[in-house]
Amino acid sequence: MTASLDNPRYGNLPRRSIEHVNSDLGVRKFCELFTDPWFIVKEESKNDYGVDLVIEALVGNGRYPTNIRCHAQIKSSNKKKNKDGSFSYSVAASNLNYLLNSPNSFYGFYSIREDKLYYCSAENVYRNYRGRKNTTVRFTKILDSDLLKDIHNRMLDISLSIRDFLLSPDKRRLLNEREFVYTTDDDGKVLLMHNAVWESAHGEIPEGYEVYHINGDFLDNRRANLAIKEAEHPFPIEEFQIEVSNTQMYNILSIILEGDTAYLVEDVPPPPKKMFTNIVNSLINQGWSINPKTLSVLQKKIKKRLKLQI
């Protein structure tokens, strides 16, 4: 017998919306797919800020957790396809940025009408972002076993590439406006990550050639995703080197002149150790004076704010 809500024993109860029903159904469907032996899935429920699932990769036929994770936001609906065969959802730009801060994050969609799961990486959504408050996620890829395996491999490859790079002798790296990863060595020389990865496997890049990303993803620096081609428009490394060095010097001078109120450019690696010494010596040669105690305090500020080893 079905209990009636008119029964006074239950009181006045909240109604479960169809949106909540669909959302819960979609999350369950994704949890059923992202499972052994490739994944562990945990639902994010406390202060999730738009993340429904945290997915951890397993290795060794499911025996070993890796702590390599991605975040997913799940959509679900009974609506029909768009005319171009896709499904689409509008999401806030703030949510997209939130997902992008964790590698390999994605949006998932469950079509109740088709009983199929769809996938769109956060990176692909970003490529179509036009700087507005909201952007549209277009779902065209059906999430099958082949795509599931590709997601698993991609999670491992990208996360391990970042890990290896951060554990290298030079731990400084940066994602910049040009959408590639770079760092600087102890002398301040710019090192492009995709070049370093390719050269570690194949040797020096031949003159007149450049390394490129096969799938077009400038963050995907796996060896298998890198190849060389003749450089039609060589990257202006010398101009970029000058830009980076000038910005590093600007940060140092800003702290020297303005102290704690200095405005710093955040999108450059820490300056090389000798740059601070060279700037101080140059200022002293131009008539600037500073006592040893004040210089020591200044060094500590530079070290703290710019993460510079002095």
Secondary structure, DSSP 8 states (H G I E B T S, - for coil): ----TTSTTT-S-----HHHHHHHHHHHHHHHHS-TTTEEEEE--SS-TT--EEEEEEETTTTEEEEEEEEEEEEEE-----TTS-EEEEEEHHHHHHHHTSTT-EEEEEETTTTEEEEEEHHHHHHT--SSSEEEEEE-EE--HHHHHHHHHHHHHHHHHHHHHHTSS----EE-TTS-EEEE-TT--EEEHHHHHHHHHH-S--TTEEEEETTS-TT---GGGEEEEE-SS---HHHHHHHHHHHHHHHHHHHHHHGGG-----SS----HHHHHHHHHHHHHTT----HHHHHHHHHHHHHHH----
